[in-house]
Amino acid sequence: MEAVIEAGYIDMKRKLKVDLHMHTLDGKKPEAAECTAQQLIDAAHQQGFDVLSITNHDLVTYDKYLADYAACRGILLIAGMEATIRHKHVLLYNFDFSNNHINSFYDIEKLKAEDNLCLAPHPFYPSSASIQGKFDRYRHIFDGLEFCHFYCKQINFNKKAAEKALEYGLPLVGMSDTHMLYQLGATYSLVEAEKDVGSVIGAIKQGKLEIVSQPLGILDLSKISLKMLKNDFLSFFV
C-alpha cells in the first residue's frame, strides 16, 4: 500500500501495525457493524496486526476475556471508546472508564494522563458528529487527529486534519473506522514502540508513526456509503 503521511523517525527494525478505530456488533446498538469482536480480532490477526482498539460508541468493548483472546493471536488490545461529547465524537483510550463519568470536554481534561490518549476522529468530515469548528477551542485535550480511510483522489476531508496537525504540532494517526470487515487494512499506522499500552500511547503522542493508506475508488466509496446508510436505518428498529 502507498504510504501517504510520515511523522517522525521510524526504526525499521521495530514497527507495530496498529488500528485504533473499529466498531463491532457488541455495542449498545448495531453500530452499523457486521462482525463480533472475536471475528474482528481473527481478521486482524490474519492481516498481521499487532495492536487494536475496539471503539464502540459510548461503550467500552473490552474485558480480560477479549484481551486474552487477542493476546493468543499476538495482538495487544487497548481499552477504548468513541465517546459522544456535546454531540461530537471523541476517541478515548486507556482512560478510567469504570464509573461512566466522561460526559464533557472538562471531564476529559480532568482525566487526561501520560498513559491515556485522546484523538479526534474524522475531525473535518461533513458530519454533525465531527468536531469540525470546535477543534480549535478544545485542541488542548487532543493528542492527535485521525487520518480516516474514507476518501478518494477527488474527495479527501483528511486534508484539513493534516493542516491542523501541522499547525498545532500534533500527530496524524491512520485508522480504518472499520464497520465492515472489508474495510480492515484500508488505512492503518506503523508505530515505533514496544508492544505494551504505555509504549504505544507514548509513541503516538510523540509522532513516532507512519500512516499506510491509499485512496478508495469511487465505487468502493459508494459501496461503503450505501452500506452504512442502510445499517444506520435498520438500527432504528433494533
VONU-425494 format. One record per residue: x, y, z of N, C-alpha, C in turn. Coordinates in steps of 0.1 Angstrom, whole numbers, plus 5000, padded with zeros to 4 digits. Example, Ala and Ser with C-alpha at 12.3 -4.5 7.8 and 13.67 -1.06 7.14 Angstrom:
<nodes>
NODE n_east n_north n_up ca_east ca_north ca_up c_east c_north c_up
NODE   5132    4943 5078    5123     4955  5078   5132    4967 5078
NODE   5128    4978 5071    5137     4989  5071   5129    5000 5079
</nodes>
This chain:
<nodes>
NODE n_east n_north n_up ca_east ca_north ca_up c_east c_north c_up
NODE   5008    4988 5000    5000     5000  5000   5009    5012 5000
NODE   5003    5023 4996    5011     5036  4995   5011    5043 5008
NODE   5023    5047 5013    5024     5055  5025   5022    5069 5021
NODE   5012    5075 5027    5008     5089  5023   5013    5100 5033
NODE   5015    5096 5046    5019     5105  5056   5030    5099 5064
NODE   5040    5107 5067    5051     5102  5076   5054    5112 5087
NODE   5054    5108 5099    5057     5118  5110   5067    5111 5119
NODE   5079    5117 5120    5089     5112  5130   5098    5101 5123
NODE   5108    5098 5131    5118     5088  5126   5112    5074 5129
NODE   5113    5065 5119    5108     5052  5121   5120    5042 5121
NODE   5120    5034 5132    5130     5024  5133   5125    5012 5125
NODE   5132    5009 5114    5127     4998  5105   5128    4984 5112
NODE   5135    4983 5123    5136     4970  5130   5124    4967 5139
NODE   5116    4977 5143    5106     4975  5152   5094    4984 5150
NODE   5085    4980 5141    5073     4988  5139   5060    4979 5141
NODE   5050    4984 5148    5038     4977  5151   5027    4982 5142
NODE   5020    4972 5136    5008     4975  5128   4996    4978 5137
NODE   4991    4990 5136    4981     4995  5146   4969    5000 5139
NODE   4957    4997 5145    4944     5003  5141   4937    5005 5154
NODE   4933    5018 5157    4927     5021  5170   4912    5027 5168
NODE   4906    5024 5156    4893     5029  5154   4885    5018 5147
NODE   4877    5011 5155    4870     4999  5149   4856    4997 5157
NODE   4847    4992 5150    4833     4990  5156   4829    4976 5154
NODE   4821    4971 5163    4816     4957  5162   4801    4956 5166
NODE   4796    4944 5165    4782     4942  5169   4780    4941 5184
NODE   4790    4943 5191    4789     4941  5206   4785    4954 5212
NODE   4783    4965 5205    4779     4978  5210   4764    4978 5215
NODE   4761    4990 5220    4747     4992  5225   4737    4991 5214
NODE   4741    4995 5202    4733     4994  5190   4741    4986 5180
NODE   4735    4983 5169    4743     4975  5159   4755    4982 5154
NODE   4757    4995 5156    4769     5002  5153   4771    5002 5138
NODE   4761    4999 5130    4763     4998  5115   4775    4988 5112
NODE   4777    4978 5121    4788     4969  5120   4783    4955 5116
NODE   4792    4947 5112    4788     4933  5107   4796    4922 5113
NODE   4804    4925 5124    4812     4914  5129   4813    4916 5144
NODE   4815    4905 5151    4817     4905  5165   4832    4909 5168
NODE   4835    4911 5181    4848     4915  5185   4858    4903 5181
NODE   4854    4891 5184    4862     4880  5181   4865    4878 5166
NODE   4855    4880 5158    4856     4880  5143   4866    4890 5138
NODE   4865    4902 5144    4874     4913  5141   4888    4910 5144
NODE   4890    4905 5156    4904     4901  5161   4909    4890 5152
NODE   4901    4880 5148    4906     4870  5140   4910    4875 5126
NODE   4902    4884 5120    4906     4890  5107   4918    4899 5108
NODE   4920    4906 5119    4931     4914  5121   4944    4906 5122
NODE   4943    4895 5129    4954     4885  5131   4958    4880 5117
NODE   4949    4877 5108    4952     4872  5095   4960    4883 5087
NODE   4957    4896 5090    4964     4906  5083   4976    4911 5090
NODE   4980    4905 5100    4993     4908  5107   4993    4920 5116
NODE   4981    4924 5121    4980     4935  5131   4986    4931 5144
NODE   4993    4941 5150    4999     4939  5163   4991    4946 5175
NODE   4984    4957 5172    4977     4964  5182   4963    4969 5177
NODE   4953    4967 5185    4939     4971  5181   4932    4978 5193
NODE   4922    4986 5189    4913     4990  5199   4899    4990 5193
NODE   4890    4984 5200    4876     4984  5196   4869    4996 5202
NODE   4864    5005 5194    4859     5018  5199   4844    5020 5196
NODE   4836    5011 5202    4821     5013  5200   4816    5026 5206
NODE   4805    5030 5202    4800     5043  5206   4795    5043 5221
NODE   4801    5051 5229    4797     5052  5243   4797    5039 5251
NODE   4805    5030 5247    4806     5017  5253   4820    5011 5252
NODE   4826    5007 5263    4839     5001  5262   4837    4986 5260
NODE   4841    4981 5248    4841     4967  5245   4855    4961 5248
NODE   4857    4958 5260    4870     4953  5265   4868    4946 5278
NODE   4874    4935 5279    4875     4928  5292   4886    4918 5292
NODE   4889    4911 5302    4900     4901  5303   4899    4890 5292
NODE   4887    4886 5290    4885     4875  5280   4889    4880 5266
NODE   4885    4892 5262    4888     4897  5249   4903    4900 5248
NODE   4909    4906 5259    4923     4909  5259   4931    4896 5257
NODE   4927    4885 5264    4934     4873  5263   4932    4866 5250
NODE   4920    4868 5244    4917     4862  5231   4926    4869 5221
NODE   4928    4882 5222    4936     4889  5213   4951    4885 5215
NODE   4955    4884 5227    4969     4881  5231   4973    4867 5225
NODE   4964    4858 5225    4967     4845  5220   4969    4845 5205
NODE   4965    4856 5199    4967     4858  5184   4978    4869 5181
NODE   4985    4871 5192    4997     4881  5190   4993    4895 5190
NODE   4981    4899 5194    4976     4912  5193   4974    4918 5207
NODE   4979    4930 5209    4976     4938  5221   4963    4946 5219
NODE   4954    4944 5228    4941     4950  5228   4941    4962 5238
NODE   4938    4974 5233    4938     4986  5242   4923    4990 5244
NODE   4920    4992 5257    4906     4996  5260   4903    5010 5254
NODE   4892    5011 5247    4889     5024  5240   4874    5025 5238
NODE   4870    5037 5235    4856     5041  5233   4855    5053 5224
NODE   4845    5053 5215    4842     5066  5208   4831    5073 5216
NODE   4835    5082 5224    4825     5089  5233   4818    5100 5225
NODE   4806    5102 5229    4798     5114  5224   4798    5125 5234
NODE   4805    5135 5231    4806     5147  5240   4800    5159 5233
NODE   4789    5164 5239    4782     5175  5233   4779    5173 5218
NODE   4774    5161 5215    4770     5156  5202   4782    5155 5193
NODE   4794    5155 5198    4806     5153  5189   4813    5140 5194
NODE   4819    5134 5184    4826     5121  5187   4841    5124 5191
NODE   4845    5117 5201    4859     5118  5206   4864    5104 5209
NODE   4876    5100 5204    4882     5087  5207   4890    5088 5220
NODE   4887    5079 5229    4894     5078  5242   4900    5065 5244
NODE   4913    5064 5249    4920     5051  5251   4926    5051 5265
NODE   4924    5040 5271    4931     5037  5284   4928    5047 5295
NODE   4915    5053 5294    4910     5062  5304   4904    5053 5315
NODE   4901    5060 5326    4893     5053  5337   4878    5053 5333
NODE   4874    5042 5327    4860     5042  5322   4851    5036 5332
NODE   4855    5033 5344    4848     5024  5354   4835    5031 5358
NODE   4834    5044 5360    4822     5050  5366   4813    5057 5355
NODE   4817    5055 5343    4809     5062  5332   4806    5076 5335
NODE   4817    5083 5338    4816     5097  5342   4823    5107 5332
NODE   4824    5103 5320    4831     5111  5310   4819    5117 5301
NODE   4815    5128 5305    4803     5134  5298   4806    5148 5292
NODE   4818    5153 5294    4821     5167  5289   4835    5168 5285
NODE   4839    5178 5278    4853     5180  5275   4861    5183 5288
NODE   4854    5189 5297    4861     5192  5310   4864    5179 5317
NODE   4855    5169 5317    4858     5156  5323   4870    5150 5316
NODE   4871    5151 5303    4883     5145  5296   4895    5152 5301
NODE   4895    5165 5302    4906     5173  5306   4911    5169 5320
NODE   4901    5166 5329    4905     5163  5343   4911    5149 5343
NODE   4907    5140 5334    4912     5126  5335   4924    5123 5326
NODE   4928    5133 5318    4940     5131  5310   4952    5128 5318
NODE   4960    5119 5313    4972     5115  5320   4982    5110 5309
NODE   4994    5108 5314    5005     5104  5305   5002    5090 5298
NODE   4995    5082 5304    4992     5068  5299   4979    5067 5292
NODE   4972    5078 5289    4960     5077  5281   4961    5086 5269
NODE   4951    5084 5260    4952     5091  5247   4938    5096 5243
NODE   4938    5107 5237    4925     5113  5232   4928    5118 5217
NODE   4920    5112 5208    4921     5116  5194   4908    5121 5188
NODE   4909    5129 5178    4898     5135  5171   4895    5127 5159
NODE   4884    5119 5159    4881     5110  5148   4874    5119 5136
NODE   4878    5115 5124    4872     5121  5112   4869    5136 5115
NODE   4879    5144 5119    4876     5157  5126   4869    5167 5117
NODE   4872    5167 5104    4866     5177  5095   4858    5171 5084
NODE   4852    5159 5086    4843     5154  5077   4829    5160 5078
NODE   4821    5161 5068    4808     5168  5068   4798    5160 5076
NODE   4800    5158 5089    4791     5151  5097   4788    5159 5110
NODE   4776    5159 5115    4773     5166  5127   4781    5161 5139
NODE   4785    5148 5138    4793     5142  5149   4808    5146 5149
NODE   4813    5152 5138    4827     5155  5137   4829    5168 5145
NODE   4841    5169 5151    4845     5181  5159   4845    5194 5152
NODE   4849    5194 5139    4849     5205  5130   4854    5218 5137
NODE   4845    5228 5137    4849     5241  5141   4852    5242 5156
NODE   4849    5232 5164    4851     5232  5178   4865    5227 5181
NODE   4873    5222 5171    4886     5217  5174   4895    5227 5180
NODE   4895    5239 5174    4905     5249  5179   4902    5253 5194
NODE   4889    5253 5197    4885     5256  5211   4890    5246 5221
NODE   4889    5233 5217    4893     5222  5226   4905    5215 5222
NODE   4914    5221 5214    4926     5214  5209   4935    5209 5221
NODE   4934    5216 5232    4943     5212  5243   4940    5198 5249
NODE   4928    5193 5246    4926     5179  5252   4930    5168 5242
NODE   4933    5172 5230    4936     5162  5219   4951    5159 5218
NODE   4954    5147 5217    4968     5142  5215   4971    5140 5200
NODE   4961    5140 5192    4963     5138  5177   4950    5138 5170
NODE   4950    5137 5157    4939     5137  5148   4939    5125 5139
NODE   4927    5120 5136    4926     5108  5127   4928    5111 5113
NODE   4936    5103 5106    4936     5102  5091   4927    5090 5088
NODE   4915    5093 5083    4905     5083  5081   4906    5076 5067
NODE   4902    5064 5066    4904     5056  5054   4893    5061 5043
NODE   4883    5068 5047    4872     5070  5038   4874    5083 5030
NODE   4881    5081 5019    4884     5092  5010   4888    5086 4996
NODE   4888    5095 4986    4893     5091  4973   4901    5102 4967
NODE   4907    5100 4955    4916     5110  4950   4908    5124 4948
NODE   4896    5123 4945    4888     5135  4942   4883    5142 4955
NODE   4880    5134 4965    4874     5140  4977   4882    5134 4989
NODE   4888    5143 4997    4896     5139  5008   4895    5149 5019
NODE   4886    5146 5029    4884     5156  5040   4895    5154 5051
NODE   4905    5146 5048    4917     5145  5057   4926    5156 5055
NODE   4925    5164 5044    4935     5174  5041   4935    5185 5052
NODE   4923    5189 5057    4922     5199  5068   4928    5193 5081
NODE   4926    5181 5083    4932     5174  5095   4947    5175 5095
NODE   4952    5173 5083    4967     5174  5081   4972    5188 5084
NODE   4964    5198 5079    4968     5212  5081   4968    5215 5096
NODE   4957    5211 5103    4956     5214  5117   4967    5206 5125
NODE   4970    5194 5121    4981     5187  5128   4994    5194 5127
NODE   4996    5200 5115    5009     5207  5113   5008    5220 5121
NODE   4997    5227 5121    4995     5240  5128   4998    5238 5143
NODE   4993    5227 5149    4994     5226  5164   5005    5216 5168
NODE   5012    5211 5158    5023     5201  5162   5018    5188 5167
NODE   5006    5183 5162    5000     5171  5167   5002    5160 5156
NODE   5003    5148 5160    5004     5137  5150   4991    5134 5143
NODE   4992    5129 5131    4981     5123  5124   4982    5108 5126
NODE   4971    5102 5129    4971     5087  5132   4962    5080 5121
NODE   4967    5072 5114    4959     5064  5103   4951    5053 5110
NODE   4938    5054 5107    4929     5044  5113   4918    5041 5103
NODE   4911    5029 5104    4902     5025  5094   4887    5029 5097
NODE   4884    5031 5109    4870     5033  5113   4862    5021 5108
NODE   4867    5009 5109    4861     4997  5104   4847    4995 5110
NODE   4837    4993 5101    4824     4988  5105   4821    4974 5098
NODE   4827    4973 5086    4826     4960  5078   4840    4955 5076
NODE   4841    4942 5076    4854     4936  5076   4863    4939 5064
NODE   4856    4942 5053    4864     4945  5041   4870    4959 5042
NODE   4867    4967 5052    4874     4980  5054   4887    4978 5062
NODE   4888    4967 5068    4900     4965  5077   4913    4965 5068
NODE   4923    4972 5072    4935     4973  5065   4936    4984 5054
NODE   4925    4991 5052    4924     5002  5042   4934    5013 5046
NODE   4934    5016 5059    4943     5026  5064   4947    5022 5079
NODE   4960    5023 5082    4964     5020  5095   4977    5027 5098
NODE   4983    5025 5109    4996     5032  5113   5006    5021 5116
NODE   5018    5025 5113    5030     5017  5118   5037    5025 5129
NODE   5037    5020 5141    5041     5028  5153   5054    5021 5158
NODE   5064    5030 5160    5076     5026  5166   5075    5025 5181
NODE   5073    5013 5186    5071     5011  5201   5072    4997 5205
NODE   5074    4994 5218    5072     4981  5223   5058    4977 5223
NODE   5055    4964 5224    5041     4960  5224   5035    4960 5238
NODE   5034    4972 5243    5026     4974  5256   5019    4987 5255
NODE   5009    4989 5263    5000     5000  5262   5007    5013 5264
NODE   5015    5015 5274    5022     5027  5277   5031    5031 5265
NODE   5039    5021 5260    5048     5024  5249   5041    5028 5237
NODE   5030    5022 5233    5023     5025  5221   5017    5039 5222
NODE   5010    5042 5233    5004     5055  5235   5015    5066 5235
NODE   5026    5064 5242    5037     5073  5242   5043    5076 5228
NODE   5044    5066 5220    5050     5067  5207   5040    5075 5198
NODE   5027    5073 5199    5018     5080  5191   5018    5095 5195
NODE   5018    5098 5208    5019     5112  5212   5031    5119 5207
NODE   5042    5111 5206    5055     5117  5201   5056    5117 5186
NODE   5046    5112 5179    5046     5112  5164   5055    5102 5158
NODE   5058    5091 5166    5067     5081  5161   5059    5071 5153
NODE   5053    5075 5142    5044     5067  5134   5045    5070 5119
NODE   5040    5061 5111    5039     5063  5097   5025    5058 5093
NODE   5018    5066 5085    5005     5062  5080   5006    5054 5067
NODE   4999    5043 5067    4999     5035  5055   4984    5035 5049
NODE   4983    5040 5037    4969     5042  5032   4969    5044 5017
NODE   4958    5042 5011    4956     5046  4997   4942    5050 4995
NODE   4939    5059 4986    4926     5063  4983   4917    5052 4978
NODE   4904    5053 4982    4894     5043  4977   4890    5047 4963
NODE   4885    5038 4955    4879     5041  4943   4865    5046 4945
NODE   4860    5053 4935    4846     5058  4937   4836    5048 4940
NODE   4837    5036 4933    4828     5025  4935   4828    5020 4950
NODE   4841    5018 4955    4842     5014  4969   4837    5024 4979
NODE   4839    5037 4976    4834     5048  4984   4819    5047 4984
NODE   4813    5045 4973    4798     5045  4972   4793    5033 4979
NODE   4800    5021 4977    4795     5009  4984   4795    5010 4999
NODE   4805    5016 5004    4806     5018  5019   4795    5027 5024
NODE   4794    5038 5016    4784     5049  5020   4770    5043 5020
NODE   4766    5035 5010    4753     5029  5009   4751    5019 5020
NODE   4761    5011 5023    4760     5001  5033   4758    5007 5047
NODE   4766    5018 5050    4765     5025  5063   4751    5031 5064
NODE   4746    5037 5054    4733     5043  5054   4722    5033 5057
NODE   4723    5021 5050    4713     5010  5052   4714    5005 5066
NODE   4726    5003 5072    4727     4997  5085   4722    5007 5096
NODE   4725    5020 5093    4720     5031  5103   4705    5031 5103
NODE   4699    5030 5091    4684     5030  5090   4679    5018 5098
NODE   4684    5006 5095    4679     4994  5102   4681    4994 5117
NODE   4691    5001 5122    4694     5001  5136   4683    5008 5144
NODE   4675    5017 5138    4664     5023  5145   4653    5013 5149
NODE   4653    5001 5143    4643     4991  5145   4648    4980 5154
NODE   4660    4982 5159    4666     4971  5168   4665    4975 5183
</nodes>
